[in-house]
């Protein structure tokens, strides 16, 4: 089975935002209570993470389930597709490697480039808020707010001349004209603009650093491939009658607690109008009721079991491409380690 070729749209997006954004985007459309607002989350130019509609269409044959465990904690959960995804601990390494590649590219054109400061990374587990806030202690302290928000720093921009900016970012070109791999970029020979007598890469050094790390050859699997499968499994599970019945039970519990507008556990912040003060007194009270209702209806157990079943099906359907993606990710981490020694 051939590897999934990176789509021009998703590769263009990843060039601008970086690999860490995929996880943030999925959290953003899956755990509506996480109002971190991190750079590159939904709302960034070009970002369009799949979001489940209010009444998603169920799949023709929902997967069978075994016994549904009683679960209330998501921090230790692992899904079938997690085995093919990068670990949160790898993100900083990959970002440093991409920065180093950009520095080397800029040096070829005579620029002593200093990359902007990267956003600090949280140590929070990958699936900690996959189903929104579920921890009673966290809800009592932060409400719907993000406990890791204090770890983030605003990136500082690098001072560059006009030629320097052209070299780093390249000329604006349609996504369809962007090379999809470094192999393709080298074959085509760069853009028509030159700096210091050398053709600037299409998309500039930022694009080159991305391609060298994430898409060195034409058979490179789109780094959004696993993310897209996760988003697909999420949408499928939210359309599943078993999840929708469980959501209805959660909503009934919330009505009993005085929150009539809370109909969707993944959209509670928006439905309750708490976006502007997710850690305020009203949000803390609502989050505590939310957590209690999730525990009462075993929302974590139901959603985890159903979503895992859909992921297992997708793993079987895309086994060859996923194995190639896993191998390429291992190779990428080795290259990154060598670049950052």
C-alpha positions in Angstrom: 0.0 0.0 0.0 1.6 3.3 -1.0 2.3 6.0 1.7 -0.2 8.7 2.1 1.3 11.7 0.2 1.1 14.9 2.3 -1.8 17.0 1.2 -0.7 20.5 0.1 -3.2 22.1 2.5 -2.0 20.2 5.6 1.7 20.5 4.8 1.3 24.2 4.2 -0.4 24.5 7.6 2.2 22.5 9.4 5.0 24.5 7.8 3.5 27.6 9.5 2.5 26.1 12.8 4.6 23.1 13.6 4.0 19.6 14.8 2.9 20.5 18.3 -0.2 22.2 16.9 -1.8 19.0 15.8 -2.3 17.9 19.4 -3.5 21.3 20.4 -6.0 21.4 17.5 -7.4 18.0 18.4 -7.7 19.0 22.0 -9.4 22.2 20.9 -12.1 20.4 18.9 -12.3 17.5 21.3 -12.1 19.0 24.8 -14.0 22.3 24.6 -13.3 23.1 28.2 -9.6 23.6 27.6 -9.4 27.3 26.9 -5.7 27.6 26.7 -5.6 29.8 23.6 -2.2 28.6 22.7 -0.6 29.9 19.5 -1.6 27.9 16.5 -4.7 26.5 18.0 -8.0 26.7 16.1 -8.4 30.3 14.8 -4.9 30.5 13.4 -4.7 31.3 9.7 -5.4 28.2 7.7 -6.3 26.0 10.7 -9.4 24.0 10.1 -9.3 21.0 12.5 -12.3 18.7 12.0 -15.1 19.4 14.4 -18.1 17.2 15.1 -21.4 18.8 14.0 -24.3 19.1 16.5 -25.9 16.0 14.9 -23.2 14.0 13.3 -24.1 11.2 10.9 -23.5 7.8 12.5 -21.4 5.2 10.6 -23.2 2.3 9.0 -21.9 -0.4 11.3 -20.8 0.8 14.7 -18.0 -1.4 16.2 -18.9 -3.9 18.9 -17.8 -3.2 22.4 -16.7 -5.4 25.2 -17.3 -4.5 28.8 -17.2 -0.7 29.5 -14.9 0.0 32.4 -15.8 2.6 35.0 -13.2 5.4 34.5 -13.0 9.0 35.8 -9.3 9.9 35.1 -8.0 10.6 31.6 -4.3 11.4 32.4 -3.2 7.7 32.1 -5.4 6.8 29.1 -3.8 5.6 25.9 -5.6 5.2 22.6 -4.7 2.8 19.8 -3.5 5.6 17.6 -1.2 7.0 20.2 1.3 4.3 19.3 1.8 6.0 16.0 1.9 9.6 17.2 4.8 11.6 18.6 5.1 11.8 22.4 4.7 15.2 24.0 8.3 14.8 25.3 9.6 14.7 21.7 8.1 18.0 20.7 10.8 20.2 22.1 13.5 18.1 20.5 11.8 18.4 17.1 11.3 22.1 17.4 15.0 22.6 18.3 16.0 20.5 15.3 13.8 22.6 13.0 15.3 25.8 14.4 18.8 24.5 13.8 18.0 23.6 10.2 16.6 27.2 9.7 19.8 28.6 11.2 21.9 26.6 8.8 19.8 27.6 5.8 20.0 31.3 6.7 23.8 31.0 7.2 24.1 29.9 3.5 22.8 33.4 2.6 25.0 35.2 5.0 22.6 35.8 7.9 23.4 35.1 11.5 19.8 34.1 12.3 18.6 33.7 15.9 15.3 31.8 16.1 12.5 33.3 18.2 11.9 31.8 21.6 9.7 28.8 21.5 6.6 28.4 23.6 7.5 26.5 26.8 6.0 22.9 26.9 3.8 21.6 29.6 4.4 18.2 31.1 0.7 17.4 31.2 -0.1 14.0 29.7 -1.2 13.8 26.1 -4.8 12.8 26.9 -5.3 14.7 30.1 -8.2 16.8 28.8 -9.3 14.6 25.9 -12.8 14.7 27.4 -12.6 18.1 29.0 -12.1 18.7 32.7 -12.6 15.4 34.7 -10.5 16.0 37.8 -12.4 17.3 40.8 -9.4 18.9 42.4 -8.4 20.6 39.1 -12.0 21.8 38.6 -12.1 23.3 42.1 -8.8 25.2 41.6 -8.9 26.2 37.9 -12.5 25.7 36.8 -12.4 25.2 33.0 -9.0 27.1 32.8 -5.8 25.5 31.7 -3.5 24.5 34.6 -0.5 24.7 32.3 -1.2 28.2 31.1 1.5 29.6 33.4 4.2 27.6 31.6 3.7 29.5 28.3 5.9 32.3 27.1 5.2 34.7 24.2 7.8 34.1 21.5 10.2 37.0 20.8 10.6 37.9 17.1 14.0 38.0 15.5 15.2 41.3 13.9 15.7 40.8 10.2 16.3 43.1 7.2 13.9 43.0 4.2 16.3 40.5 2.5 16.5 38.5 5.7 12.7 38.2 5.9 12.6 37.2 2.2 15.2 34.5 2.9 13.4 33.2 6.0 9.8 33.3 4.7 10.1 33.3 1.0 7.7 35.0 -1.4 4.0 34.4 -0.8 2.9 31.7 -3.3 -0.2 29.6 -3.6 -0.1 26.3 -1.5 -0.4 24.4 -4.8 3.0 25.7 -5.9 4.8 24.6 -2.7 7.1 21.6 -2.9 5.8 18.7 -1.0 9.1 17.2 -0.1 12.8 18.3 0.2 13.5 15.9 -2.6 11.0 17.8 -4.9 12.4 21.2 -3.7 15.9 20.3 -4.6 14.8 18.9 -8.0 13.0 22.2 -8.8 15.9 24.3 -7.7 14.3 27.0 -5.6 12.3 30.2 -6.3 13.1 32.9 -8.9 14.2 35.3 -6.1 17.9 35.4 -5.2 19.8 36.7 -2.2 23.6 36.9 -2.4 23.4 35.3 -5.9 21.6 32.2 -4.6 18.0 31.2 -5.3 15.9 31.4 -2.2 14.0 28.2 -1.4 10.3 28.3 -2.2 8.7 29.2 1.1 12.1 30.4 2.4 14.3 28.7 5.0 11.3 28.1 7.2 9.8 25.8 4.5 13.2 24.2 3.9 13.7 23.4 7.6 10.2 21.9 7.7 10.7 19.7 4.6 14.1 18.5 5.7 12.8 17.3 9.0 9.2 16.2 8.2 9.1 15.5 4.5 12.6 14.7 3.2 11.5 12.3 0.5 8.5 11.9 -1.8 7.2 8.9 0.2 7.1 10.9 3.5 3.8 10.3 5.3 1.9 13.5 6.0 2.6 14.4 9.6 -1.1 15.2 9.9 -2.1 11.7 9.0 -2.4 10.3 12.5 -4.0 13.5 13.7 -6.6 13.3 11.0 -7.4 9.7 11.9 -7.8 10.7 15.5 -10.1 13.5 14.5 -12.1 11.0 12.4 -12.4 8.6 15.3 -13.6 11.4 17.5 -16.3 12.4 15.0 -17.4 8.8 14.5 -17.6 8.2 18.3 -19.6 11.4 18.9 -22.1 10.2 16.2 -22.4 6.8 17.9 -25.8 6.2 19.6 -24.1 4.9 22.8 -22.1 8.1 23.2 -25.1 10.3 22.4 -27.2 8.5 25.0 -24.5 9.0 27.6 -24.2 12.7 26.6 -28.0 13.0 27.2 -27.6 11.5 30.6 -24.8 14.0 31.4 -27.0 16.9 30.2 -29.9 15.7 32.4 -27.5 15.6 35.4 -26.4 19.1 34.6 -30.0 20.4 34.4 -30.6 18.9 37.9 -27.5 20.9 39.1 -29.0 24.1 37.6 -27.2 24.3 34.3 -30.0 24.0 31.7 -27.9 25.2 28.8 -25.3 22.5 29.1 -26.3 20.0 26.4 -22.9 18.9 25.1 -20.1 17.9 27.5 -17.5 19.0 25.0 -19.0 22.4 24.6 -19.9 23.3 28.1 -17.7 26.4 28.3 -19.3 27.9 25.2 -22.9 26.8 26.1 -22.6 28.3 29.6 -21.0 31.5 28.3 -17.8 31.1 30.4 -15.2 31.7 27.7 -14.1 35.1 29.2 -13.6 33.9 32.7 -12.8 30.1 32.6 -11.3 30.2 36.0 -13.7 32.6 37.7 -16.1 31.6 40.5 -19.0 30.8 38.1 -16.7 28.6 36.0 -15.4 26.8 39.0 -18.9 26.0 40.2 -19.9 24.8 36.8 -16.8 22.7 36.3 -17.3 21.0 39.7 -20.9 20.1 38.7 -19.6 19.0 35.2 -17.0 16.7 36.8 -19.6 15.2 39.2 -22.0 14.5 36.3 -19.3 12.9 34.2 -18.4 10.6 37.0 -22.1 9.8 37.7 -22.8 8.7 34.1 -19.3 7.2 33.5 -18.7 9.5 30.6 -15.0 8.8 30.5 -15.5 5.1 30.4 -18.1 5.2 27.7 -16.3 7.7 25.4 -12.9 6.0 25.9 -14.3 2.6 25.0 -16.3 3.8 22.0 -13.5 6.0 20.6 -10.9 3.3 21.1 -13.1 0.9 19.1 -13.3 3.3 16.2 -9.5 3.8 16.4 -8.8 0.1 16.3 -10.9 -0.1 13.1 -8.9 2.7 11.6 -5.6 1.1 12.6 -6.6 -2.0 10.8 -7.7 -0.1 7.7 -4.5 1.9 7.5 -2.0 -0.5 8.9 0.7 -0.2 6.2 0.7 3.6 6.2 0.7 3.8 10.0 3.7 1.5 10.2 5.6 3.6 7.7 4.6 6.7 9.7 6.0 5.1 12.8 9.3 4.2 11.2 9.6 7.7 9.7 9.0 9.2 13.1 11.7 7.1 14.6 14.1 8.2 11.9 13.1 11.8 12.3 13.8 11.7 16.0 17.3 10.3 15.3 18.0 13.1 12.8 16.7 15.6 15.3 19.0 14.3 18.1 22.0 14.5 15.7 21.1 18.1 14.8 20.8 19.3 18.4 23.9 17.7 20.0 
